Amino acid sequence: MNREIAPDAGLDRSVRSLQKIGPAGYAVMLHLRGLSCRLIERTYPQRWIEHYNANGYALRDPIIGWCIEHVGTIRWSNPDLPDPYGIMERAAGFGLPFGASISLGPKDCRSIVSVARADRELEADELETLDNLGRHIHQLLPCELELTVKQREAIECVAAGMRMKQAAAFIGISDSALKIRFRSIREKLSARTNAEAIQRAKDYNLI
């Protein structure tokens, strides 16, 4: 399992619900902007994830290409889905022969949610569930992020190399108050650690 998503209860529960219609695995890419993506979670077979990453398939993935250019739901078996590099055929060889994806959100804040099965095509009601879950997951996180003045003050201190105790003294608050402030920062940026929150803040040009 490749887990790159923060364990927020509401989001995590909704994402895990995808397993019911995608028993062979699922992939969630939230808020794509150019080559960056706010959150990613993939539960496809680890061998496929490693093969996919090692060969740089993301740049040639027909599903990602279609979803960036279109909004809606598509089965992986759609004959109109261009796949000149045969990536979907390779995926089938790793136990992912059937699947579907939904693309939603504006082009500068696109989200892609995919599910896979090893036994059969998804049925109409499962596609409807994918549509509903995908929209819900996309809406759980706002496309636009903004830190408060106090949050930015705290994260900039630590990003500059200060230890938490030093940053708290510099700002003029208690250690526990700074920890609470960082907890709110992590929740807002969907980060598991302070280091990850700092990196996300930089990625989103928040600091």
C-alpha positions in Angstrom: 0.0 0.0 0.0 1.3 3.4 -1.0 -0.1 5.9 1.6 0.6 9.6 1.0 -2.6 11.0 2.5 -3.2 12.5 5.9 -5.3 10.4 8.3 -8.1 13.0 8.6 -11.2 11.0 9.8 -13.8 12.3 7.4 -11.5 12.2 4.3 -9.9 8.9 5.3 -13.2 7.2 5.9 -14.6 8.4 2.5 -11.4 7.3 0.7 -11.5 3.9 2.3 -15.1 3.4 1.1 -13.7 3.1 -2.4 -12.4 -0.3 -1.5 -16.0 -1.7 -1.6 -16.3 -1.0 -5.4 -12.6 -1.3 -6.1 -11.4 -4.5 -4.3 -8.3 -4.7 -6.5 -7.2 -1.2 -5.4 -7.9 2.5 -5.8 -6.1 5.7 -6.5 -7.0 9.2 -5.4 -5.3 12.3 -6.8 -6.7 15.5 -5.3 -6.3 19.0 -6.7 -3.9 18.5 -9.6 -2.1 21.7 -10.6 0.5 21.2 -13.3 2.9 18.6 -12.1 1.9 19.0 -8.4 -0.9 17.2 -6.6 -2.2 18.1 -3.2 -2.9 14.6 -2.0 -2.3 11.1 -3.4 -3.3 7.7 -2.1 -2.9 4.4 -4.0 -3.7 0.9 -2.9 -3.0 -0.9 -6.1 -0.6 -3.9 -5.8 2.8 -2.7 -4.6 4.6 -4.4 -7.6 2.5 -2.3 -10.0 3.1 0.9 -8.1 6.8 0.3 -8.1 6.8 -0.6 -11.8 4.6 2.4 -12.6 6.9 4.8 -10.8 10.1 3.3 -12.1 9.0 3.7 -15.7 7.5 7.2 -15.3 4.1 6.1 -16.5 2.4 9.1 -14.9 3.5 11.3 -17.9 2.0 8.8 -20.4 -0.9 7.4 -18.4 -4.0 7.5 -20.6 -6.3 7.8 -17.7 -4.5 10.8 -16.3 -4.3 12.3 -19.8 -8.1 11.8 -20.4 -9.0 13.1 -16.9 -7.0 16.3 -17.3 -8.8 17.1 -20.5 -12.3 15.9 -19.6 -14.7 15.9 -16.7 -16.8 12.8 -16.1 -16.5 9.1 -15.7 -14.7 6.6 -18.0 -14.2 2.9 -18.0 -10.6 1.7 -18.5 -11.9 -0.5 -21.3 -13.3 2.4 -23.3 -12.2 1.8 -26.9 -11.9 5.6 -27.4 -9.2 5.8 -24.7 -5.9 6.3 -26.5 -3.1 4.2 -25.0 -0.2 4.2 -27.5 2.2 2.9 -24.8 0.1 0.0 -23.8 0.0 1.0 -20.1 -3.5 -0.3 -19.5 -2.4 -3.7 -20.9 0.5 -3.7 -18.6 -1.7 -2.8 -15.6 -3.9 -5.9 -16.5 -0.8 -8.0 -16.2 -0.4 -6.8 -12.6 -4.0 -7.8 -11.6 -5.8 -4.6 -12.7 -7.7 -5.6 -15.9 -10.9 -3.7 -15.1 -11.6 -0.3 -13.7 -13.1 3.1 -14.0 -12.1 6.7 -13.2 -13.9 9.9 -12.5 -12.5 13.4 -13.2 -13.9 16.4 -11.6 -13.3 20.0 -10.6 -11.9 22.9 -12.6 -8.9 22.3 -14.8 -6.6 24.2 -12.4 -7.8 22.1 -9.4 -8.7 18.8 -11.0 -9.2 15.6 -8.9 -9.1 12.0 -10.2 -10.5 9.1 -8.4 -10.0 5.6 -9.8 -11.0 2.1 -8.7 -10.0 -1.3 -10.0 -11.3 -4.9 -10.1 -9.6 -8.1 -11.1 -12.8 -10.1 -11.9 -15.2 -7.9 -13.9 -16.3 -4.6 -15.2 -17.9 -2.2 -12.8 -21.7 -2.2 -13.0 -23.9 0.9 -13.5 -24.7 1.3 -9.8 -21.0 1.0 -8.9 -20.2 3.7 -11.4 -22.8 5.9 -9.7 -21.3 5.2 -6.3 -17.9 6.1 -7.7 -19.4 9.4 -9.0 -20.9 10.2 -5.7 -17.9 9.3 -3.6 -15.5 11.1 -6.0 -17.5 14.3 -5.7 -17.7 14.0 -2.0 -13.9 13.4 -1.6 -13.1 16.3 -3.9 -15.3 18.7 -1.9 -13.8 17.6 1.5 -10.8 19.8 0.7 -11.0 23.3 -0.5 -9.1 24.1 -3.8 -7.8 27.3 -2.3 -5.7 27.3 0.8 -4.8 30.1 3.0 -2.9 30.3 6.4 -3.9 32.8 9.0 -1.3 35.4 10.1 -0.5 33.5 13.3 -0.2 30.1 11.4 2.1 31.7 8.9 4.2 33.2 11.6 4.6 29.9 13.3 5.4 27.8 10.3 7.9 30.4 8.9 9.9 30.3 12.1 10.2 26.5 12.1 10.8 26.5 8.3 13.7 28.9 8.9 15.4 26.3 11.1 14.2 27.2 14.6 13.3 24.4 17.0 9.8 24.4 18.4 10.9 25.7 21.7 12.9 28.5 20.1 10.0 29.4 17.8 7.6 29.6 20.7 9.9 31.9 22.6 10.5 34.1 19.5 6.8 34.4 18.8 6.1 34.9 22.5 3.7 32.0 23.2 4.0 28.8 25.2 5.3 25.6 23.8 1.8 24.0 24.1 0.2 26.9 22.3 2.7 26.5 19.4 1.9 22.8 19.3 -1.8 23.5 19.0 -1.1 26.1 16.3 0.9 23.5 14.4 -1.9 20.9 14.8 -4.3 23.3 13.1 -1.7 23.9 10.3 -1.3 20.1 9.7 -5.0 19.7 9.6 -5.4 22.5 7.1 -2.6 21.2 4.9 -3.6 17.6 5.4 0.0 16.8 6.5 1.0 14.1 9.0 4.1 15.8 10.3 5.4 19.3 10.8 8.0 18.7 8.2 5.4 17.6 5.7 3.3 20.7 6.5 6.3 23.0 5.8 6.9 21.3 2.5 3.3 21.6 1.5 3.2 25.2 2.5 6.2 25.8 0.2 4.6 23.8 -2.6 1.4 25.9 -2.4 3.4 29.2 -2.1 1.9 29.9 1.3 5.2 30.8 2.8 
